[in-house]
Amino acid sequence: MNLLAFKKLPMGEQASLLRQQGHFLVERREDSFRLRLYALGDFYAEEWRVHDEDHILFIHLFQHSGGLREYLATIRLPEV
């Protein structure tokens, strides 16, 4: 799936597709929000939810690695 095709889907279908075919990468908190980052096809997708709620507020899509900057502090690579 590419970014343009994904954007055309309703948010409910986007969320379903992320759970089924996306690669979950990491979760983080920002203020009162819970963000889950997925990789799918040629893009990344961030699910934004209010902390402690299941309802998705929106899904932010991006392709550039600069969008990963906020996640770098939470990534732990295995020690060699």
LUMLUMDREN-2810 file (N, C-alpha, C; in Angstrom, 1 decimal):
<atoms>
<atom><aa>M</aa><ch>A</ch><at>N</at><xx>0.9</xx><yy>-1.2</yy><zz>0.0</zz></atom>
<atom><aa>M</aa><ch>A</ch><at>CA</at><xx>0.0</xx><yy>0.0</yy><zz>0.0</zz></atom>
<atom><aa>M</aa><ch>A</ch><at>C</at><xx>0.9</xx><yy>1.2</yy><zz>0.0</zz></atom>
<atom><aa>N</aa><ch>A</ch><at>N</at><xx>0.6</xx><yy>2.2</yy><zz>-0.8</zz></atom>
<atom><aa>N</aa><ch>A</ch><at>CA</at><xx>1.3</xx><yy>3.4</yy><zz>-0.8</zz></atom>
<atom><aa>N</aa><ch>A</ch><at>C</at><xx>0.5</xx><yy>4.5</yy><zz>-0.1</zz></atom>
<atom><aa>L</aa><ch>A</ch><at>N</at><xx>1.2</xx><yy>5.6</yy><zz>0.1</zz></atom>
<atom><aa>L</aa><ch>A</ch><at>CA</at><xx>0.6</xx><yy>6.7</yy><zz>0.9</zz></atom>
<atom><aa>L</aa><ch>A</ch><at>C</at><xx>-0.6</xx><yy>7.3</yy><zz>0.2</zz></atom>
<atom><aa>L</aa><ch>A</ch><at>N</at><xx>-0.6</xx><yy>7.5</yy><zz>-1.1</zz></atom>
<atom><aa>L</aa><ch>A</ch><at>CA</at><xx>-1.7</xx><yy>8.1</yy><zz>-1.8</zz></atom>
<atom><aa>L</aa><ch>A</ch><at>C</at><xx>-3.0</xx><yy>7.2</yy><zz>-1.7</zz></atom>
<atom><aa>A</aa><ch>A</ch><at>N</at><xx>-2.8</xx><yy>5.9</yy><zz>-1.9</zz></atom>
<atom><aa>A</aa><ch>A</ch><at>CA</at><xx>-4.0</xx><yy>5.0</yy><zz>-1.8</zz></atom>
<atom><aa>A</aa><ch>A</ch><at>C</at><xx>-4.5</xx><yy>5.0</yy><zz>-0.3</zz></atom>
<atom><aa>F</aa><ch>A</ch><at>N</at><xx>-3.6</xx><yy>5.0</yy><zz>0.7</zz></atom>
<atom><aa>F</aa><ch>A</ch><at>CA</at><xx>-4.0</xx><yy>4.9</yy><zz>2.1</zz></atom>
<atom><aa>F</aa><ch>A</ch><at>C</at><xx>-4.8</xx><yy>6.2</yy><zz>2.4</zz></atom>
<atom><aa>K</aa><ch>A</ch><at>N</at><xx>-4.4</xx><yy>7.4</yy><zz>2.0</zz></atom>
<atom><aa>K</aa><ch>A</ch><at>CA</at><xx>-5.0</xx><yy>8.6</yy><zz>2.3</zz></atom>
<atom><aa>K</aa><ch>A</ch><at>C</at><xx>-6.5</xx><yy>8.6</yy><zz>1.8</zz></atom>
<atom><aa>K</aa><ch>A</ch><at>N</at><xx>-6.8</xx><yy>7.9</yy><zz>0.8</zz></atom>
<atom><aa>K</aa><ch>A</ch><at>CA</at><xx>-8.2</xx><yy>7.9</yy><zz>0.2</zz></atom>
<atom><aa>K</aa><ch>A</ch><at>C</at><xx>-9.1</xx><yy>7.1</yy><zz>1.0</zz></atom>
<atom><aa>L</aa><ch>A</ch><at>N</at><xx>-8.6</xx><yy>6.3</yy><zz>1.9</zz></atom>
<atom><aa>L</aa><ch>A</ch><at>CA</at><xx>-9.5</xx><yy>5.4</yy><zz>2.7</zz></atom>
<atom><aa>L</aa><ch>A</ch><at>C</at><xx>-10.1</xx><yy>6.2</yy><zz>3.9</zz></atom>
<atom><aa>P</aa><ch>A</ch><at>N</at><xx>-11.3</xx><yy>5.8</yy><zz>4.4</zz></atom>
<atom><aa>P</aa><ch>A</ch><at>CA</at><xx>-11.9</xx><yy>6.4</yy><zz>5.6</zz></atom>
<atom><aa>P</aa><ch>A</ch><at>C</at><xx>-11.0</xx><yy>6.0</yy><zz>6.8</zz></atom>
<atom><aa>M</aa><ch>A</ch><at>N</at><xx>-11.0</xx><yy>6.9</yy><zz>7.8</zz></atom>
<atom><aa>M</aa><ch>A</ch><at>CA</at><xx>-10.1</xx><yy>6.6</yy><zz>9.0</zz></atom>
<atom><aa>M</aa><ch>A</ch><at>C</at><xx>-10.3</xx><yy>5.3</yy><zz>9.6</zz></atom>
<atom><aa>G</aa><ch>A</ch><at>N</at><xx>-11.5</xx><yy>4.8</yy><zz>9.7</zz></atom>
<atom><aa>G</aa><ch>A</ch><at>CA</at><xx>-11.8</xx><yy>3.5</yy><zz>10.2</zz></atom>
<atom><aa>G</aa><ch>A</ch><at>C</at><xx>-11.1</xx><yy>2.4</yy><zz>9.5</zz></atom>
<atom><aa>E</aa><ch>A</ch><at>N</at><xx>-11.1</xx><yy>2.4</yy><zz>8.2</zz></atom>
<atom><aa>E</aa><ch>A</ch><at>CA</at><xx>-10.4</xx><yy>1.5</yy><zz>7.3</zz></atom>
<atom><aa>E</aa><ch>A</ch><at>C</at><xx>-8.9</xx><yy>1.6</yy><zz>7.5</zz></atom>
<atom><aa>Q</aa><ch>A</ch><at>N</at><xx>-8.4</xx><yy>2.9</yy><zz>7.6</zz></atom>
<atom><aa>Q</aa><ch>A</ch><at>CA</at><xx>-7.0</xx><yy>3.1</yy><zz>7.8</zz></atom>
<atom><aa>Q</aa><ch>A</ch><at>C</at><xx>-6.5</xx><yy>2.4</yy><zz>9.1</zz></atom>
<atom><aa>A</aa><ch>A</ch><at>N</at><xx>-7.3</xx><yy>2.6</yy><zz>10.1</zz></atom>
<atom><aa>A</aa><ch>A</ch><at>CA</at><xx>-6.9</xx><yy>2.0</yy><zz>11.4</zz></atom>
<atom><aa>A</aa><ch>A</ch><at>C</at><xx>-6.9</xx><yy>0.5</yy><zz>11.4</zz></atom>
<atom><aa>S</aa><ch>A</ch><at>N</at><xx>-7.9</xx><yy>-0.1</yy><zz>10.7</zz></atom>
<atom><aa>S</aa><ch>A</ch><at>CA</at><xx>-7.9</xx><yy>-1.5</yy><zz>10.6</zz></atom>
<atom><aa>S</aa><ch>A</ch><at>C</at><xx>-6.7</xx><yy>-2.0</yy><zz>9.8</zz></atom>
<atom><aa>L</aa><ch>A</ch><at>N</at><xx>-6.4</xx><yy>-1.3</yy><zz>8.7</zz></atom>
<atom><aa>L</aa><ch>A</ch><at>CA</at><xx>-5.3</xx><yy>-1.7</yy><zz>7.8</zz></atom>
<atom><aa>L</aa><ch>A</ch><at>C</at><xx>-4.0</xx><yy>-1.6</yy><zz>8.6</zz></atom>
<atom><aa>L</aa><ch>A</ch><at>N</at><xx>-3.8</xx><yy>-0.6</yy><zz>9.4</zz></atom>
<atom><aa>L</aa><ch>A</ch><at>CA</at><xx>-2.6</xx><yy>-0.5</yy><zz>10.2</zz></atom>
<atom><aa>L</aa><ch>A</ch><at>C</at><xx>-2.4</xx><yy>-1.7</yy><zz>11.2</zz></atom>
<atom><aa>R</aa><ch>A</ch><at>N</at><xx>-3.5</xx><yy>-2.0</yy><zz>11.8</zz></atom>
<atom><aa>R</aa><ch>A</ch><at>CA</at><xx>-3.5</xx><yy>-3.2</yy><zz>12.8</zz></atom>
<atom><aa>R</aa><ch>A</ch><at>C</at><xx>-3.2</xx><yy>-4.5</yy><zz>12.1</zz></atom>
<atom><aa>Q</aa><ch>A</ch><at>N</at><xx>-3.7</xx><yy>-4.7</yy><zz>10.9</zz></atom>
<atom><aa>Q</aa><ch>A</ch><at>CA</at><xx>-3.6</xx><yy>-5.9</yy><zz>10.2</zz></atom>
<atom><aa>Q</aa><ch>A</ch><at>C</at><xx>-2.3</xx><yy>-6.0</yy><zz>9.4</zz></atom>
<atom><aa>Q</aa><ch>A</ch><at>N</at><xx>-1.9</xx><yy>-5.0</yy><zz>8.7</zz></atom>
<atom><aa>Q</aa><ch>A</ch><at>CA</at><xx>-0.7</xx><yy>-5.1</yy><zz>7.8</zz></atom>
<atom><aa>Q</aa><ch>A</ch><at>C</at><xx>0.5</xx><yy>-4.2</yy><zz>8.2</zz></atom>
<atom><aa>G</aa><ch>A</ch><at>N</at><xx>0.2</xx><yy>-3.2</yy><zz>9.1</zz></atom>
<atom><aa>G</aa><ch>A</ch><at>CA</at><xx>1.3</xx><yy>-2.3</yy><zz>9.5</zz></atom>
<atom><aa>G</aa><ch>A</ch><at>C</at><xx>2.2</xx><yy>-2.9</yy><zz>10.5</zz></atom>
<atom><aa>H</aa><ch>A</ch><at>N</at><xx>3.4</xx><yy>-2.4</yy><zz>10.5</zz></atom>
<atom><aa>H</aa><ch>A</ch><at>CA</at><xx>4.4</xx><yy>-2.9</yy><zz>11.5</zz></atom>
<atom><aa>H</aa><ch>A</ch><at>C</at><xx>4.5</xx><yy>-1.9</yy><zz>12.6</zz></atom>
<atom><aa>F</aa><ch>A</ch><at>N</at><xx>3.9</xx><yy>-2.3</yy><zz>13.8</zz></atom>
<atom><aa>F</aa><ch>A</ch><at>CA</at><xx>4.0</xx><yy>-1.4</yy><zz>15.0</zz></atom>
<atom><aa>F</aa><ch>A</ch><at>C</at><xx>5.4</xx><yy>-1.2</yy><zz>15.4</zz></atom>
<atom><aa>L</aa><ch>A</ch><at>N</at><xx>5.8</xx><yy>0.0</yy><zz>15.6</zz></atom>
<atom><aa>L</aa><ch>A</ch><at>CA</at><xx>7.2</xx><yy>0.4</yy><zz>15.9</zz></atom>
<atom><aa>L</aa><ch>A</ch><at>C</at><xx>7.3</xx><yy>0.8</yy><zz>17.4</zz></atom>
<atom><aa>V</aa><ch>A</ch><at>N</at><xx>6.5</xx><yy>1.7</yy><zz>17.8</zz></atom>
<atom><aa>V</aa><ch>A</ch><at>CA</at><xx>6.7</xx><yy>2.2</yy><zz>19.2</zz></atom>
<atom><aa>V</aa><ch>A</ch><at>C</at><xx>5.5</xx><yy>3.1</yy><zz>19.6</zz></atom>
<atom><aa>E</aa><ch>A</ch><at>N</at><xx>5.3</xx><yy>3.2</yy><zz>20.9</zz></atom>
<atom><aa>E</aa><ch>A</ch><at>CA</at><xx>4.2</xx><yy>4.0</yy><zz>21.5</zz></atom>
<atom><aa>E</aa><ch>A</ch><at>C</at><xx>4.9</xx><yy>5.1</yy><zz>22.4</zz></atom>
<atom><aa>R</aa><ch>A</ch><at>N</at><xx>4.3</xx><yy>6.3</yy><zz>22.4</zz></atom>
<atom><aa>R</aa><ch>A</ch><at>CA</at><xx>4.8</xx><yy>7.3</yy><zz>23.3</zz></atom>
<atom><aa>R</aa><ch>A</ch><at>C</at><xx>3.6</xx><yy>8.2</yy><zz>23.7</zz></atom>
<atom><aa>R</aa><ch>A</ch><at>N</at><xx>3.9</xx><yy>9.0</yy><zz>24.8</zz></atom>
<atom><aa>R</aa><ch>A</ch><at>CA</at><xx>2.9</xx><yy>9.9</yy><zz>25.3</zz></atom>
<atom><aa>R</aa><ch>A</ch><at>C</at><xx>3.4</xx><yy>11.3</yy><zz>25.0</zz></atom>
<atom><aa>E</aa><ch>A</ch><at>N</at><xx>2.4</xx><yy>12.2</yy><zz>24.6</zz></atom>
<atom><aa>E</aa><ch>A</ch><at>CA</at><xx>2.7</xx><yy>13.6</yy><zz>24.4</zz></atom>
<atom><aa>E</aa><ch>A</ch><at>C</at><xx>1.5</xx><yy>14.3</yy><zz>25.1</zz></atom>
<atom><aa>D</aa><ch>A</ch><at>N</at><xx>1.8</xx><yy>15.0</yy><zz>26.2</zz></atom>
<atom><aa>D</aa><ch>A</ch><at>CA</at><xx>0.7</xx><yy>15.7</yy><zz>27.0</zz></atom>
<atom><aa>D</aa><ch>A</ch><at>C</at><xx>-0.3</xx><yy>14.7</yy><zz>27.4</zz></atom>
<atom><aa>S</aa><ch>A</ch><at>N</at><xx>-1.6</xx><yy>14.9</yy><zz>27.0</zz></atom>
<atom><aa>S</aa><ch>A</ch><at>CA</at><xx>-2.6</xx><yy>13.9</yy><zz>27.4</zz></atom>
<atom><aa>S</aa><ch>A</ch><at>C</at><xx>-2.9</xx><yy>12.9</yy><zz>26.2</zz></atom>
<atom><aa>F</aa><ch>A</ch><at>N</at><xx>-2.0</xx><yy>12.8</yy><zz>25.3</zz></atom>
<atom><aa>F</aa><ch>A</ch><at>CA</at><xx>-2.3</xx><yy>11.9</yy><zz>24.1</zz></atom>
<atom><aa>F</aa><ch>A</ch><at>C</at><xx>-1.3</xx><yy>10.7</yy><zz>24.1</zz></atom>
<atom><aa>R</aa><ch>A</ch><at>N</at><xx>-1.8</xx><yy>9.6</yy><zz>23.6</zz></atom>
<atom><aa>R</aa><ch>A</ch><at>CA</at><xx>-1.1</xx><yy>8.4</yy><zz>23.3</zz></atom>
<atom><aa>R</aa><ch>A</ch><at>C</at><xx>-0.9</xx><yy>8.3</yy><zz>21.8</zz></atom>
<atom><aa>L</aa><ch>A</ch><at>N</at><xx>0.4</xx><yy>8.2</yy><zz>21.4</zz></atom>
<atom><aa>L</aa><ch>A</ch><at>CA</at><xx>0.7</xx><yy>8.0</yy><zz>20.0</zz></atom>
<atom><aa>L</aa><ch>A</ch><at>C</at><xx>1.3</xx><yy>6.7</yy><zz>19.7</zz></atom>
<atom><aa>R</aa><ch>A</ch><at>N</at><xx>0.8</xx><yy>6.0</yy><zz>18.7</zz></atom>
<atom><aa>R</aa><ch>A</ch><at>CA</at><xx>1.3</xx><yy>4.7</yy><zz>18.2</zz></atom>
<atom><aa>R</aa><ch>A</ch><at>C</at><xx>1.9</xx><yy>4.9</yy><zz>16.8</zz></atom>
<atom><aa>L</aa><ch>A</ch><at>N</at><xx>3.1</xx><yy>4.5</yy><zz>16.6</zz></atom>
<atom><aa>L</aa><ch>A</ch><at>CA</at><xx>3.7</xx><yy>4.7</yy><zz>15.3</zz></atom>
<atom><aa>L</aa><ch>A</ch><at>C</at><xx>3.8</xx><yy>3.4</yy><zz>14.6</zz></atom>
<atom><aa>Y</aa><ch>A</ch><at>N</at><xx>3.4</xx><yy>3.4</yy><zz>13.3</zz></atom>
<atom><aa>Y</aa><ch>A</ch><at>CA</at><xx>3.4</xx><yy>2.2</yy><zz>12.4</zz></atom>
<atom><aa>Y</aa><ch>A</ch><at>C</at><xx>4.2</xx><yy>2.5</yy><zz>11.2</zz></atom>
<atom><aa>A</aa><ch>A</ch><at>N</at><xx>4.8</xx><yy>1.5</yy><zz>10.6</zz></atom>
<atom><aa>A</aa><ch>A</ch><at>CA</at><xx>5.3</xx><yy>1.6</yy><zz>9.2</zz></atom>
<atom><aa>A</aa><ch>A</ch><at>C</at><xx>4.5</xx><yy>0.8</yy><zz>8.3</zz></atom>
<atom><aa>L</aa><ch>A</ch><at>N</at><xx>4.1</xx><yy>1.3</yy><zz>7.2</zz></atom>
<atom><aa>L</aa><ch>A</ch><at>CA</at><xx>3.3</xx><yy>0.5</yy><zz>6.2</zz></atom>
<atom><aa>L</aa><ch>A</ch><at>C</at><xx>3.7</xx><yy>1.0</yy><zz>4.8</zz></atom>
<atom><aa>G</aa><ch>A</ch><at>N</at><xx>4.1</xx><yy>0.1</yy><zz>3.9</zz></atom>
<atom><aa>G</aa><ch>A</ch><at>CA</at><xx>4.4</xx><yy>0.5</yy><zz>2.6</zz></atom>
<atom><aa>G</aa><ch>A</ch><at>C</at><xx>5.5</xx><yy>1.5</yy><zz>2.5</zz></atom>
<atom><aa>D</aa><ch>A</ch><at>N</at><xx>5.2</xx><yy>2.7</yy><zz>1.9</zz></atom>
<atom><aa>D</aa><ch>A</ch><at>CA</at><xx>6.3</xx><yy>3.7</yy><zz>1.7</zz></atom>
<atom><aa>D</aa><ch>A</ch><at>C</at><xx>6.1</xx><yy>4.9</yy><zz>2.7</zz></atom>
<atom><aa>F</aa><ch>A</ch><at>N</at><xx>5.4</xx><yy>4.6</yy><zz>3.8</zz></atom>
<atom><aa>F</aa><ch>A</ch><at>CA</at><xx>5.1</xx><yy>5.8</yy><zz>4.8</zz></atom>
<atom><aa>F</aa><ch>A</ch><at>C</at><xx>5.0</xx><yy>5.3</yy><zz>6.2</zz></atom>
<atom><aa>Y</aa><ch>A</ch><at>N</at><xx>5.0</xx><yy>6.3</yy><zz>7.1</zz></atom>
<atom><aa>Y</aa><ch>A</ch><at>CA</at><xx>4.7</xx><yy>6.0</yy><zz>8.5</zz></atom>
<atom><aa>Y</aa><ch>A</ch><at>C</at><xx>3.4</xx><yy>6.6</yy><zz>8.9</zz></atom>
<atom><aa>A</aa><ch>A</ch><at>N</at><xx>2.7</xx><yy>6.0</yy><zz>9.9</zz></atom>
<atom><aa>A</aa><ch>A</ch><at>CA</at><xx>1.4</xx><yy>6.5</yy><zz>10.4</zz></atom>
<atom><aa>A</aa><ch>A</ch><at>C</at><xx>1.5</xx><yy>6.6</yy><zz>11.9</zz></atom>
<atom><aa>E</aa><ch>A</ch><at>N</at><xx>1.0</xx><yy>7.7</yy><zz>12.4</zz></atom>
<atom><aa>E</aa><ch>A</ch><at>CA</at><xx>0.9</xx><yy>7.9</yy><zz>13.8</zz></atom>
<atom><aa>E</aa><ch>A</ch><at>C</at><xx>-0.6</xx><yy>8.0</yy><zz>14.2</zz></atom>
<atom><aa>E</aa><ch>A</ch><at>N</at><xx>-1.0</xx><yy>7.1</yy><zz>15.0</zz></atom>
<atom><aa>E</aa><ch>A</ch><at>CA</at><xx>-2.4</xx><yy>7.1</yy><zz>15.6</zz></atom>
<atom><aa>E</aa><ch>A</ch><at>C</at><xx>-2.4</xx><yy>8.0</yy><zz>16.8</zz></atom>
<atom><aa>W</aa><ch>A</ch><at>N</at><xx>-3.2</xx><yy>9.0</yy><zz>16.8</zz></atom>
<atom><aa>W</aa><ch>A</ch><at>CA</at><xx>-3.4</xx><yy>9.9</yy><zz>18.0</zz></atom>
<atom><aa>W</aa><ch>A</ch><at>C</at><xx>-4.6</xx><yy>9.5</yy><zz>18.7</zz></atom>
<atom><aa>R</aa><ch>A</ch><at>N</at><xx>-4.5</xx><yy>9.3</yy><zz>20.0</zz></atom>
<atom><aa>R</aa><ch>A</ch><at>CA</at><xx>-5.6</xx><yy>9.0</yy><zz>20.9</zz></atom>
<atom><aa>R</aa><ch>A</ch><at>C</at><xx>-5.5</xx><yy>9.8</yy><zz>22.2</zz></atom>
<atom><aa>V</aa><ch>A</ch><at>N</at><xx>-6.6</xx><yy>10.1</yy><zz>22.8</zz></atom>
<atom><aa>V</aa><ch>A</ch><at>CA</at><xx>-6.5</xx><yy>10.6</yy><zz>24.2</zz></atom>
<atom><aa>V</aa><ch>A</ch><at>C</at><xx>-6.1</xx><yy>9.5</yy><zz>25.1</zz></atom>
<atom><aa>H</aa><ch>A</ch><at>N</at><xx>-5.1</xx><yy>9.8</yy><zz>26.0</zz></atom>
<atom><aa>H</aa><ch>A</ch><at>CA</at><xx>-4.7</xx><yy>8.7</yy><zz>26.9</zz></atom>
<atom><aa>H</aa><ch>A</ch><at>C</at><xx>-5.8</xx><yy>8.1</yy><zz>27.6</zz></atom>
<atom><aa>D</aa><ch>A</ch><at>N</at><xx>-5.8</xx><yy>6.8</yy><zz>27.7</zz></atom>
<atom><aa>D</aa><ch>A</ch><at>CA</at><xx>-6.9</xx><yy>6.0</yy><zz>28.4</zz></atom>
<atom><aa>D</aa><ch>A</ch><at>C</at><xx>-8.2</xx><yy>5.9</yy><zz>27.6</zz></atom>
<atom><aa>E</aa><ch>A</ch><at>N</at><xx>-8.2</xx><yy>6.3</yy><zz>26.3</zz></atom>
<atom><aa>E</aa><ch>A</ch><at>CA</at><xx>-9.4</xx><yy>6.1</yy><zz>25.5</zz></atom>
<atom><aa>E</aa><ch>A</ch><at>C</at><xx>-9.0</xx><yy>5.3</yy><zz>24.3</zz></atom>
<atom><aa>D</aa><ch>A</ch><at>N</at><xx>-10.0</xx><yy>4.6</yy><zz>23.7</zz></atom>
<atom><aa>D</aa><ch>A</ch><at>CA</at><xx>-9.7</xx><yy>3.8</yy><zz>22.5</zz></atom>
<atom><aa>D</aa><ch>A</ch><at>C</at><xx>-10.0</xx><yy>4.5</yy><zz>21.2</zz></atom>
<atom><aa>H</aa><ch>A</ch><at>N</at><xx>-10.8</xx><yy>5.6</yy><zz>21.3</zz></atom>
<atom><aa>H</aa><ch>A</ch><at>CA</at><xx>-11.2</xx><yy>6.3</yy><zz>20.1</zz></atom>
<atom><aa>H</aa><ch>A</ch><at>C</at><xx>-10.0</xx><yy>7.0</yy><zz>19.5</zz></atom>
<atom><aa>I</aa><ch>A</ch><at>N</at><xx>-9.8</xx><yy>6.8</yy><zz>18.2</zz></atom>
<atom><aa>I</aa><ch>A</ch><at>CA</at><xx>-8.7</xx><yy>7.5</yy><zz>17.5</zz></atom>
<atom><aa>I</aa><ch>A</ch><at>C</at><xx>-9.2</xx><yy>8.9</yy><zz>17.1</zz></atom>
<atom><aa>L</aa><ch>A</ch><at>N</at><xx>-8.4</xx><yy>9.9</yy><zz>17.5</zz></atom>
<atom><aa>L</aa><ch>A</ch><at>CA</at><xx>-8.7</xx><yy>11.3</yy><zz>17.1</zz></atom>
<atom><aa>L</aa><ch>A</ch><at>C</at><xx>-8.3</xx><yy>11.5</yy><zz>15.6</zz></atom>
<atom><aa>F</aa><ch>A</ch><at>N</at><xx>-7.1</xx><yy>11.1</yy><zz>15.2</zz></atom>
<atom><aa>F</aa><ch>A</ch><at>CA</at><xx>-6.7</xx><yy>11.3</yy><zz>13.8</zz></atom>
<atom><aa>F</aa><ch>A</ch><at>C</at><xx>-5.5</xx><yy>10.4</yy><zz>13.6</zz></atom>
<atom><aa>I</aa><ch>A</ch><at>N</at><xx>-5.2</xx><yy>10.2</yy><zz>12.3</zz></atom>
<atom><aa>I</aa><ch>A</ch><at>CA</at><xx>-4.0</xx><yy>9.5</yy><zz>11.9</zz></atom>
<atom><aa>I</aa><ch>A</ch><at>C</at><xx>-3.1</xx><yy>10.4</yy><zz>11.1</zz></atom>
<atom><aa>H</aa><ch>A</ch><at>N</at><xx>-1.9</xx><yy>10.7</yy><zz>11.6</zz></atom>
<atom><aa>H</aa><ch>A</ch><at>CA</at><xx>-1.0</xx><yy>11.6</yy><zz>10.9</zz></atom>
<atom><aa>H</aa><ch>A</ch><at>C</at><xx>-0.1</xx><yy>10.7</yy><zz>10.1</zz></atom>
<atom><aa>L</aa><ch>A</ch><at>N</at><xx>0.1</xx><yy>11.1</yy><zz>8.8</zz></atom>
<atom><aa>L</aa><ch>A</ch><at>CA</at><xx>0.9</xx><yy>10.3</yy><zz>7.8</zz></atom>
<atom><aa>L</aa><ch>A</ch><at>C</at><xx>2.1</xx><yy>11.1</yy><zz>7.4</zz></atom>
<atom><aa>F</aa><ch>A</ch><at>N</at><xx>3.2</xx><yy>10.4</yy><zz>7.3</zz></atom>
<atom><aa>F</aa><ch>A</ch><at>CA</at><xx>4.4</xx><yy>11.1</yy><zz>6.8</zz></atom>
<atom><aa>F</aa><ch>A</ch><at>C</at><xx>5.4</xx><yy>10.1</yy><zz>6.1</zz></atom>
<atom><aa>Q</aa><ch>A</ch><at>N</at><xx>6.3</xx><yy>10.6</yy><zz>5.3</zz></atom>
<atom><aa>Q</aa><ch>A</ch><at>CA</at><xx>7.2</xx><yy>9.8</yy><zz>4.6</zz></atom>
<atom><aa>Q</aa><ch>A</ch><at>C</at><xx>8.7</xx><yy>10.1</yy><zz>5.0</zz></atom>
<atom><aa>H</aa><ch>A</ch><at>N</at><xx>8.9</xx><yy>11.3</yy><zz>5.4</zz></atom>
<atom><aa>H</aa><ch>A</ch><at>CA</at><xx>10.3</xx><yy>11.7</yy><zz>5.7</zz></atom>
<atom><aa>H</aa><ch>A</ch><at>C</at><xx>10.7</xx><yy>11.3</yy><zz>7.1</zz></atom>
<atom><aa>S</aa><ch>A</ch><at>N</at><xx>12.0</xx><yy>10.9</yy><zz>7.2</zz></atom>
<atom><aa>S</aa><ch>A</ch><at>CA</at><xx>12.5</xx><yy>10.4</yy><zz>8.4</zz></atom>
<atom><aa>S</aa><ch>A</ch><at>C</at><xx>12.5</xx><yy>11.5</yy><zz>9.5</zz></atom>
<atom><aa>G</aa><ch>A</ch><at>N</at><xx>12.4</xx><yy>12.8</yy><zz>9.2</zz></atom>
<atom><aa>G</aa><ch>A</ch><at>CA</at><xx>12.4</xx><yy>13.8</yy><zz>10.2</zz></atom>
<atom><aa>G</aa><ch>A</ch><at>C</at><xx>11.2</xx><yy>13.7</yy><zz>11.1</zz></atom>
<atom><aa>G</aa><ch>A</ch><at>N</at><xx>10.2</xx><yy>13.0</yy><zz>10.7</zz></atom>
<atom><aa>G</aa><ch>A</ch><at>CA</at><xx>9.0</xx><yy>12.8</yy><zz>11.5</zz></atom>
<atom><aa>G</aa><ch>A</ch><at>C</at><xx>9.2</xx><yy>11.8</yy><zz>12.6</zz></atom>
<atom><aa>L</aa><ch>A</ch><at>N</at><xx>10.4</xx><yy>11.1</yy><zz>12.5</zz></atom>
<atom><aa>L</aa><ch>A</ch><at>CA</at><xx>10.7</xx><yy>10.1</yy><zz>13.6</zz></atom>
<atom><aa>L</aa><ch>A</ch><at>C</at><xx>11.5</xx><yy>10.7</yy><zz>14.7</zz></atom>
<atom><aa>R</aa><ch>A</ch><at>N</at><xx>11.9</xx><yy>11.9</yy><zz>14.6</zz></atom>
<atom><aa>R</aa><ch>A</ch><at>CA</at><xx>12.7</xx><yy>12.6</yy><zz>15.6</zz></atom>
<atom><aa>R</aa><ch>A</ch><at>C</at><xx>12.2</xx><yy>12.4</yy><zz>17.0</zz></atom>
<atom><aa>E</aa><ch>A</ch><at>N</at><xx>10.9</xx><yy>12.6</yy><zz>17.2</zz></atom>
<atom><aa>E</aa><ch>A</ch><at>CA</at><xx>10.3</xx><yy>12.6</yy><zz>18.6</zz></atom>
<atom><aa>E</aa><ch>A</ch><at>C</at><xx>10.4</xx><yy>11.1</yy><zz>19.2</zz></atom>
<atom><aa>Y</aa><ch>A</ch><at>N</at><xx>10.6</xx><yy>10.1</yy><zz>18.3</zz></atom>
<atom><aa>Y</aa><ch>A</ch><at>CA</at><xx>10.6</xx><yy>8.8</yy><zz>18.8</zz></atom>
<atom><aa>Y</aa><ch>A</ch><at>C</at><xx>12.0</xx><yy>8.3</yy><zz>19.1</zz></atom>
<atom><aa>L</aa><ch>A</ch><at>N</at><xx>13.0</xx><yy>9.0</yy><zz>18.7</zz></atom>
<atom><aa>L</aa><ch>A</ch><at>CA</at><xx>14.4</xx><yy>8.5</yy><zz>18.8</zz></atom>
<atom><aa>L</aa><ch>A</ch><at>C</at><xx>14.8</xx><yy>8.2</yy><zz>20.2</zz></atom>
<atom><aa>A</aa><ch>A</ch><at>N</at><xx>14.4</xx><yy>9.0</yy><zz>21.2</zz></atom>
<atom><aa>A</aa><ch>A</ch><at>CA</at><xx>14.8</xx><yy>8.9</yy><zz>22.6</zz></atom>
<atom><aa>A</aa><ch>A</ch><at>C</at><xx>14.2</xx><yy>7.6</yy><zz>23.2</zz></atom>
<atom><aa>T</aa><ch>A</ch><at>N</at><xx>13.1</xx><yy>7.1</yy><zz>22.6</zz></atom>
<atom><aa>T</aa><ch>A</ch><at>CA</at><xx>12.5</xx><yy>5.9</yy><zz>23.2</zz></atom>
<atom><aa>T</aa><ch>A</ch><at>C</at><xx>13.0</xx><yy>4.6</yy><zz>22.6</zz></atom>
<atom><aa>I</aa><ch>A</ch><at>N</at><xx>13.7</xx><yy>4.7</yy><zz>21.5</zz></atom>
<atom><aa>I</aa><ch>A</ch><at>CA</at><xx>14.2</xx><yy>3.5</yy><zz>20.8</zz></atom>
<atom><aa>I</aa><ch>A</ch><at>C</at><xx>15.5</xx><yy>2.9</yy><zz>21.5</zz></atom>
<atom><aa>R</aa><ch>A</ch><at>N</at><xx>15.4</xx><yy>1.7</yy><zz>21.9</zz></atom>
<atom><aa>R</aa><ch>A</ch><at>CA</at><xx>16.6</xx><yy>1.1</yy><zz>22.5</zz></atom>
<atom><aa>R</aa><ch>A</ch><at>C</at><xx>17.1</xx><yy>-0.1</yy><zz>21.6</zz></atom>
<atom><aa>L</aa><ch>A</ch><at>N</at><xx>18.3</xx><yy>0.1</yy><zz>21.2</zz></atom>
<atom><aa>L</aa><ch>A</ch><at>CA</at><xx>18.9</xx><yy>-1.0</yy><zz>20.3</zz></atom>
<atom><aa>L</aa><ch>A</ch><at>C</at><xx>19.6</xx><yy>-2.0</yy><zz>21.2</zz></atom>
<atom><aa>P</aa><ch>A</ch><at>N</at><xx>19.6</xx><yy>-3.2</yy><zz>20.8</zz></atom>
<atom><aa>P</aa><ch>A</ch><at>CA</at><xx>20.3</xx><yy>-4.3</yy><zz>21.6</zz></atom>
<atom><aa>P</aa><ch>A</ch><at>C</at><xx>21.8</xx><yy>-4.0</yy><zz>21.7</zz></atom>
<atom><aa>E</aa><ch>A</ch><at>N</at><xx>22.3</xx><yy>-4.3</yy><zz>22.9</zz></atom>
<atom><aa>E</aa><ch>A</ch><at>CA</at><xx>23.8</xx><yy>-4.1</yy><zz>23.1</zz></atom>
<atom><aa>E</aa><ch>A</ch><at>C</at><xx>24.5</xx><yy>-5.3</yy><zz>22.5</zz></atom>
<atom><aa>V</aa><ch>A</ch><at>N</at><xx>25.6</xx><yy>-5.0</yy><zz>21.9</zz></atom>
<atom><aa>V</aa><ch>A</ch><at>CA</at><xx>26.4</xx><yy>-6.1</yy><zz>21.2</zz></atom>
<atom><aa>V</aa><ch>A</ch><at>C</at><xx>27.3</xx><yy>-6.8</yy><zz>22.2</zz></atom>
</atoms>
